Amino acid sequence: MAHKYFGDEDALGKTLLESLGYLVTVTGVVKKPHNSHLLYDFLVPIELLTERGAPLNDWHFLCYNYIELKKGTNSKLFNNKIQDFIKKNTRGSNAEIFLQNIKKIHLFSSGKYTFDISGNGDITFVRIMSLIAVFILLIACINFMNLSIVQSAMRSKEIGVRKVAGANNRKIIVQFLGESLLLVFVANAIAVIFVELLLPGFNNFTGKQLAVNFQSAGFYIGLITIVLFCGLLAGSYPAFYLSSLKPLDTIMGIINKNPGNAKFRRVLVILQFSLSVILIICTLIVGNQLSYMQKMNLGFNKENIGYFMFPTAPWDPKLKTLKKELSNNPDILSVTNVFYNYENPLNNEGKSGGFNWTGKKEGNDVLFYNISADEDYAKTFHLELKKGRYFSSEFSTENTAIVINEQAVKIMGFKDPIGEIVTTPQGSKLNIIGVVKDFHFQSLHNKIEPLIMRLGGSNTLFIKMKPDRITSIVESIRKTYNSFKPDIPLDFHFLDDDFDNLYRTEQRISKIVGSFSFLAIIISCLGLIGLSSFMTVRRTKEIGIRKLNGAKTIEIFSLLSREYIILVMISIIIACPIAWYAMNKWLQNFAYRINVSVWVFALAGAIALLIAFLTVSWQSYRAASKNPVEALRYE
């Protein structure tokens, strides 16, 4: 901000017009860390809010408090002491306050508290990404293990000769584990280079600023752990199996007839395709949920609405003049002044409690969301009025009038809410003049909450525009804005973009899971190609004999493909309940969600079967269509 407003000049001592209309002086420039939940452009004294009428000393005023405890203090004991603090000081309240460890705020508090700090990450997504990484590593390790086993026939004589020459089982095991660890080590080194090259693109894709800290001991410990885990896991079974072979069997080629435990190989194939099918199902369900949220009726119209903030106090008469001039444009359908909260597209001012009404139960301290807007808010957003009327300049009593939503009516228990009185925590009497149909003023992660709308001023203007003239309208808005000679240039936004941002994390997760699902399938198919190729070569003479005895090409093709198709079908049966459980847990993060349909599992299964069939069919077709004479030529 110092660079934006003052360029290369020293910002200290300079003055700015603050968004509430106050002239403020720059007394410091802060180096702001990127890994902080305290995101701000300016810090101003909280006392400025008192001049706007904010009740800083009221028990119902929302304010975050940061407390540094003395070293050795039991935080749990302290937390228990403060939980009932509001109850003791506010009659009839059941609100509680809690301590949060500042290190836990970013990843571990998303949606956990009513007045949570916004803009948090979510540990769930970190765990999902980690789990996907483990899945892909396991699939790759299984491939390595499978191919090592089936290729053991090629090294059987080497093992036999080494054993005859005096090598014991331990030396054979060390040799094969060493080879495995060396391969994984080289792969790790190549992976680190690729990570450095691809990290800027990945950061742009995910919207995060990740970096590899090559000076961290933890980084190298992690790499060593991965090398050991993958190397030992991938090389363990081949090493122990090959070391257990008898020298005579290996030299005579008996191992060629059955290179490794066939049942174990089948289990590995089932495991890797189960993991792939789980990822496919997750991709489909995440995509369906996002599509459902984007197409869902929100109860208001957000299309072709833009907004900007004018740098003056909300009560400045200049705002009415600005609104009137904008409304004179025939391409602008409506203009409204609304208190804007940049953390929520529909501008609610957060929750507040302490309201009273006739019939309210003792201790039932309901928290209501609040929106302060002018008379054109309902018109601009196409809100549906269920009862009564909306705010109007024709009435002189609008300052004590409120409009509530259906959820608020339900909680208050009014049969006919029009004319009922609601008392604020400060003792003011508010008259209910209308009820609007419930609309989603939060993201679809949350259920519709009780809402109170009041008439109020704001320096943020929302503009409903004709859809075919957006570009020219924005240019006209810019000219009108500049004619009022503001201190800062126009910063114009579209409401659609804000709503897209609400689900940007899910959109990125969907793309990432989809990409890695494709990668997992590719890796699984590489293993299947290698395995089917080897098994087809082993059965070449069998195929020749069958064809000489009258077997048709299609019968041979079916014989070779059937086993792998059955293994993939077993994988699908195993993967479906696991994916269903995992996705149901994930969908619980949304108040409005899809019902997981059977067709999702059917489609995922069909995709996996088709890919597996195409993978093995070429090898099977080549073997089935080969001249039997070629197979039996050397017999």
N, C-alpha and C positions, 0 to 999 in steps of 0.2 A: 504493500500500500504506500509505503514511503517513496518507492521508486515510481509508482503509478502517478501519484499526485505531485511529487516535487522533483522527479527526475534525478539528476546527479547532485542536486542541492542538499544541504543539510536540513533534515526535516524538523529538528528540535527548535521549538519556539514558534513554529508556523501554526496558523489557525485553519480550522476546517468547520464547515457547517454540518453538524451531526444530523442523522436521519430524522430525529424528533424535532429538529429545528433549533438546536442549541449550538452556539459558537464554542468550539472546544480548542484547546491548545495542545500541541504535541509535546509531551514531556519525556518521551522515551520511545525507542525503536527496539522491538524484541526479536531475537533470532528464534523463529518458531520451528520446533522439531516436527518431522513428518510422522513420527510414530506416537502421536498424542491424540487423545479423544477431545482435548480442548482445542477446537477449531474455531478461529475467529480472525477477523480482519482488523478490528479495533477493540480496545478495552476502554470502557468509560466508567466513571464512578456510578455505583448503583443508586446513589442518592438522587440522580437525575430522574429516576422513575417516580420519586415522591412528588415531584413537581407536575407529573402527569396524572397524579392521583392514585398511584399504586400503593396499597396498604402494606408497606414493608414490615410493620410491626404486628400484623394480623396473623393469627394462627393458620389461616387458610391460604396465605400467600406462598406460592411456589418459589423455592430458592434452594439451590444446591449448596451444601456446606462441606468444606474440606477440613478434615481434622487430622492433625499429626499427633499420634499417641506417643507417650513416653516409652522409651525402650523397656521391654519386659512386661508391658501391660497386656493383660489377657483380653484380646479383642472380643472373644465370644461373651465374656462376662460383661464387658462394657456395652456390647450390643444389646444384651438382655436388659440392661439398666435403662437404655434410651427408648426401647420399643414402645412403652406405654406413656411416653412423655407427652404426646399430643392429647391422649385420652385424659390425663390428669389435669390438663390446662384448658380443655375444650369440652364443655358439657354435651353429652349425647353423641360424641364422635367415637368411631371405632377405628380410626386411621392409626397406622403404625409407621414408624420410620426404622430404617436398617442401615447398618454400615456395609459398605462395599470396599473390598480391597482394590486400590487404584490399579493394580496390575491385572485384576480380573475383569475390569469394566469392559474392555474392548471385545473380548471373545466369549466371556462366560455370563453376560448379563442380558443378552438380547431377549426382549419380551418377558423378562423375569419379574420386573417391577412395574407398578402403575406409572410412576414418574421416572422412567428410565431415561438416561442420556441417549439421544438419537445418534445415528451414524455409526453404530457399532458393527463390528464383524460378528461372525457366528462360528463357534468352535465346531458346529455340526458340519459345515462345509469344509473345514480343514480336515476333519476326520474322513469325510467322503473322499476327498482328493487322496488322502493317505491310503485309504482302503483300495482305491482304484490302482494306485501305484503298486501296492502289495499284490493285487490280483494279477497285474501284467507281469510282475517279476515271477510270480508262481507259475504262470502259464509258460514263460520263457524257460524257467528251470525244469518244468515237466518235459518240454520239448527236448532240452539238452539231455535229460535223463533217459528219455525214450530212445532218442537217436544213438546215444552211447551204448545202450543195451543191444539194439538191433545191429549195430556195427561191430559188436564184440566178435562176431564170426570172422571178421577180417583180421582181428588181432589175436585170435585163439592160439595160433601156432607160436606167436611171439611170447605169449604168456606161458605156454607149455615149455618152450626152450628156456625161458628165464627160470622156471621152477626146476627144470632138470639141472640147470647150471647152479642151483643152490639158493635161489631167491625164495624167501618164505612169504607167508600171507601178508605180514606187516609191510614188507617192502613193496609188494604189489599194490596194497591199499594206499601207501604213501605216494607211489608213483601216479596213480590215477587221480587221487585227491589233489596232488600237486599240479597236474595238468589242468584240472578243473579250476583251481584257484588262480592259476596263471591266466587262463582265458578270461575269467571274470575280472581280474585285475586290469588287463589290457582294455576290456570293455568299459570299465570304470573310468580309465584315463581318457578314452575317446569320448565318453559321455560328458565328462567335466568340460571338455573343449566345446562340445555341442551346446551345453548349457550356457556357457559364456557367450556364444555366438547368437543363440536363439532367445536369450533372456529379455532383451529389449522388446522383441515382438510379443513374447508371452506376457510381459508387463502391460503392454498396450492392449492385449486381448482381455486380460483379467481386470484391468483398472487398478492394479496394485503396483507398488514400487518395491519389488523384491531385489535383493542383491546377494551375491555369494561372498561371504567373508572369509578370504583365504588366510587370514591371520588368526582365525578362531580354532582352538584345539578341538572344540566340539565338532567342527566340520570334518576334520580328519578322522576323529573317532567314529563319526557316522559312516564315512566312506569305508573304513576298515571293517566296521560291523556288517555293511552290505556285502563287501567282498567275501568275508568269512561265511555269512549266512547263505548267499547264493552259491558260492563255490562248494561248500560242504553239502548243501541240500542237493544241488544238481549232480555232484560227483559221488555222493555216498553210496547209492544203490549199485551203480555200475562197478565201483571199486570193490565193494564187499562181495558182489556176485561173481565178478571175474576172478577175484583172489581165491574163491572157494572151489574153482574148477580143478579137476584132477589132471595132472600133466598128460597122461596117456590119452584121455578123452579129447583134450584140446589138439594134440598132435595128430590124432587119427581123424579129426574133423567131426566128431560126434556132436560138438557144440553147434555146428551149422544147422542141425535139425531143429534145435529149439534154443535160439539165442535169448536167454533170459526167461523169466516167468511171464507167460502170455497173459495170465490173469492180472498180474500187476500192471502190465502195459495197458490193458483195457481200463483198469481203474484210473490210471493217469490220464488217458484220453477223456474219460467221463468227467474227471475233475476239471480239466482245463476248459472243456466245452460248457460245463455247468457255470463256470465263472464268466465265460463269454455271454451266455444266454442271460445271466443275471444283469449284466451291463446293458444288453439290448433292451430288456424289459424296463429297466430303470430309465433309459433314454426315452422310450416311448411314453412312459407315464409322466415324466417331468415335462416333456413337450406338450402332452395333452392338458396338464394342469396350467401351464403358461397360456396356452390357447384359450382355455376356459376363462381365465382371469381377464384376458384382453378383450374377449367378446361378451363378457357378462354385462348385463344392464346395471349401471351404477346408480340409477335413480336421478341422474341429472345429465345435462349435455355439456361435454367438455370440448366439443369440436370447434375449431376456428376461434379460439379464445386466446388472446395474448395479454400480457400485463407488464407494467413497469412501475417503479417507485419514483415519485417526485421528491427531491430533497427539501422538505419543509416540514413544519409541525403539522400533525393530523388535523388540528383545528384552524389552520391557516385558511382565510376566505379565498385565497388564490386558487385552492383546489377546486372549489365550486365553479369558478370561472373557467379553469382548465377543462373540467368535465363537460361544461356546457359547449365549449368550442369544439371539443372532440365529437360530441353528439350531433353537431351541425353537419358533419360529414355524412352524406346519404348512404355511403357504403358501410358505415358503422351502425350496427343494429342496436347495440346497447352498451352503456358504460356504467360501471359500479365501483364504488370505493369500499374496499374490504381490508380489515386488519390482516396483514400477511405474515405467516410463519413459514420461513423458507424450508423448514423441515417437513412441511405437510402441504400438498398441493391445494387443499381446500381451506387452508388458512385458519384452522381452528386455533384458539389461543390456549389450548391445553385444558385440563380438568380443574374444577373447583368444587368444593363441598360446603357444607354448612347451611344449605338451603332448607327452608321449612314450608310446609303447606298443610292444609286441613286434611286430617286423616293420616298424617305421617306417623309411623311407628317409632317408638323411643329407641334410640341407638342405631337407627337405619340411616346412616350418613352416606347418602348417595352422591357419587361424583358425576357431575355433568360436564360435558364438553361445551365450550363457549365459542360463538362466532359473533363478531361485531361487524355490521355491514350497513349500507344505506338502503334506500327504498327500492333500488333497482337490482338488488342481489338475486332475488327469486326469478325475475324476468330474464336476467343475463344467463343464469345457469339452468333455466327451464325447470325449476322445482315445482312439484305438483302439490297444490294446496288441498288438504283433505277437509278441513273445517275452518270457519272464521275467515280472517283476511290477513294480508301481509302488511307491512309498514307502509304508510302513506303520508305525504306532506300535507294532506288535507286535514289531518288531526293534530291537535296541539298537545295531546297527552302521550305522544309516541316515546318520549324519554323514559316513561315508566312501563312501557309495553314490552312484551316478549312473545316470540313465536317458538314453539317447541316441536319436536318430532314425535312420531308415533311411539317410539320406544320410551320416551319420557312420559307420555300419557299412560302407558302400560305400567311403568314403575310407580308413578304417583297414584294410580288407581282411580283416576277421574272417569266417570261415565260421560260427562259433558264438560270438558276442560275450559271452554270459552267463558271468560269472566272470572275464573278462579284466580286467587291471589297466591303468589310465591314470595316468601320473605328471604332476602339475602342475608349472609352472615353479618353484614353491617346494620341490618334492621330495615333496609329499604323495601317498600312494597312494590311488587311487579305484577302487572295484570296480563294474563294470557289472552292474546287476541286472535291467535291462529295456530293451526297444526299443519305441518308439512309432512308429506309422505316420507318415510325413511329413505335416506340416500347415503351412499358410502363416502363419508367425508374423511375416511382413513383408508389405508390399503386393505386388500382382501385377506391379509393375515389376521385381521381383527374383526370381530363382530360389530354390528352397528350399535353404538352406545347412545344413551340419552343425551339430547342436545338442547341447549338454550341459545336462541338467537336474539340479539339486542341491536337497537339502532345505535350506530357509532361512526365516528369519523376515522379516516385513514388516509395516509399519503401514498397508498398503493392503488392503482386503477386497473381494473380488468375490463377488457374491450372485446365484445362479440362482433366479429367481422363477416362480411359476405365471403363465401369460400372462393369465388372466382376472381377476387380483387385483392388478395392478401398482400402482394408485393407493393402495389401502389398505396394501399392503406397504411402499411408500416412506414413508408416514406412520408406520407401525409402526417402521421402521428409524430414523426421525428421533427418535421418543420414546426408543428404546433408546439411541441415540447420546447424546442430551441427558442421560440418566440417569447417564452416566459423567462429566458436568460437564467437557467439553472447553473449551479456551480460545477456540476459533473455531467458528462455526456449521457445520452439515453442508453439504458441497459434493458433491452426488450427481450422478453421470454415468451414461449408458448406453453400453455398448460399441458398439452399432449406430451411434451418432452418430460415434464415433471412426473407424469404418471408412468412413463416408460422407465424413469429412474427408480421408481418404487420397486420394480421387479427386475432391475438390471442384474442383481446378484443371481437370481434364479435363471435368467436368460444366459448368463455366462456359464453357470453350472451345467445347464442343458447342453450348450455347445461343447464344453469340455468333456462331459460324460459321453456325448455322442462321438466325439473324436477318438476318445480312448476305447470306446466300444468297438469302433472300426479297427483300431490298432490291435485290440485283443483278438478279434476274429482273424485278422491277417496272421498274427503270430500262431494262433491255434491251427490255422490252415497250413502254415509252413511245416509244422510238426506232423500234421496229418498226411501231407504230400510225401514227406520223407519216410514215414512209417508205411504208408500204402505202397510206395515204390519198392521198398525193401521186401515187404511181404509178397508183393506180386512177383518179384524176381525169384524168391524162394519157392514159389508155387508154379514156376514156368513149366517144369516137366509134368506136374500134375495136370496143368491146363492142356498140354499137348496130348496126354493120354486120354483125357476126357473128350477132346475133340475127335480123336481117332475112333473113339467108341460112339460117336454120333451126337455129342453135345453141341447145341447151337450156340452161336455167338452171344445171343441175348441171355441164354442160360448161364454162360460163363461170366458175362458182365454182371448179372444179378448175384451170382455166387460171390464174386470179389467185392461188390459194393455193399452187400447186405449187412455184413458184420459192422461196418463203420456207421451205417445208417441206424442200426439198432443201438449202438453205443451213444450216438447223438440223441436219439429219442429218450434213452435213459437219463441223459444229461438234462434234457428239457423237464422231465418229470421231477428231478431233484431240484432244479433251479427255480421252478415256478413258486413253490411255497416259501422259499427263502426270500425271493424278490418281492412277493406279496407282503410278507411281514415287514421287510425293510421299507418299502414304499408307503405302507400304511402308517408307519412311525413318522416318516418324513411329511406326509400329507397332514398330520396333526398340527403342523406349524401354521396351517391355513384355516381360518374360520369358515371359509367357503371353498369347497374342494370337490373334485370329481369323485365319482364312484369307480373304483378299479374294475374295469370290464374284463370278461373272459376273453374277448377278442384280442386284447393286448397280449395275453400269453400265447394265444393261438398264432398271432402274427409273428411274435418273437421266435416261436418254435419253428414256424414255416421258414423264416429267414435263415435260422441256423441250419435247418435240414437242407435247404436249397444250396447254401454255401458249402456245406460238407459234401453234398452230392456232387456239385460241380468240381470240388477239389479232388475227389477220388475217382470220378467218372472217367477222366481222361486216361489215367493210368490203367484203370480196369478195361476200358475200351481197347487200348493198344494191346494189352495182354490177350484179350478175348478174340481180337481180330487177327492175331499173328498166325502165320502158317505153322501147324504142329510139327512139320518136318524140322524147322529151325530149332524147336525146343528139344527134339529127340536126336538131333544129328550126331551128337557125340556119345550117345548111349551104346 
